[in-house]
Amino acid sequence: MQRLNVKQTQIRECIEKSLFAVDRLPPLQKGEILLLQLVKFEALQLGKLHSRIEFALLYDHYEVDHTGEISRQHWPMAGKTWRYILFCSGTIPTIPFSLEDLPLSTDYGGRTNPRTVSPKDEILILHYIWGKMTGYDLRDEFGPSLVRETIVNYDVIVEREKPRKIIVPEHEEFYRDPLLAESLKSIYDHRCQVCGMNFKIKYQEPFAETHHIHSLSKGGLDISKNIIVICPNHHRIIHKTDAKFDKTKLLYKYPNGLEERLLLSDHFGKKSFWV
């Protein structure tokens, strides 16, 4: 991890283009975090003494700026050029913070650029880096207000990017008869069998999902007796909690002891000719 001092007039280009310029090149590893720290006198003027760091770069590679052309292209008002241009794979937000406010082993002040952060101090700083903690952990440690500020900075970054695509590798899925699912939805008029929710009443649009009580991946069959019509909320919470279905009582049992009986169970009461 490296600490980089940056001026307010130059930081936007760093954030938008994921670039930085230095005259001294320390050993850098691909993917290394580069903290963009606002210079102290500007932080004081802007009321950001306790939030000098709001963004970081992920280092990728460097190029030598032999003629100064790259420096002038990106920072034309700087009045100088730099020897090395750091090209980064992306910009990420941080929880707004200042190194001076943390119980670090070293003072990272001064004009030296870049300044290597010790592994011991890096452990403390990583908590502030986007993606290193879950959203709930961020909220519990820093509070909703700071998390909201971080999300605003996240939007600033992403709004200037093109939508990213990911390639999903081919994978096997179990066949589900769409006609069976639609037929079950139709007999309940798209109402959730657990809570009775009907989107059509409120939104004038019928909508429901189907859920296999005994999952196909564990040997369940794609038959009506193994399917319930369900709203998205119940579908997600049943998967999330791994709730168990009691077929004799027609109810779901959740790990916390809650039980929810099906309000609608018409197709479970019908016996086929072969049974």
Secondary structure, DSSP 8 states (H G I E B T S, - for coil): -EEEEE-HHHHHHHHHHTEEEESS-----TT-EEEEEE-HHHHHHTT-TT--EEEEEEEEEEEE-SSSHHHHHH-TTSS---SEEEEEEEEEEEEEE-GGGS--SS---SS-SSEE--HHHHHHHGGGBTTSS-HHHHHHHH-HHHHHHHHHHHHHHHTTS----------------HHHHHHHHHHTTT--TTT---HHHHHSS---EEEESS-GGGT--SSGGGEEEE-HHHHHHHHHHT-EEETTTTEEE-TTS-EEE-S--GGGS---TT-
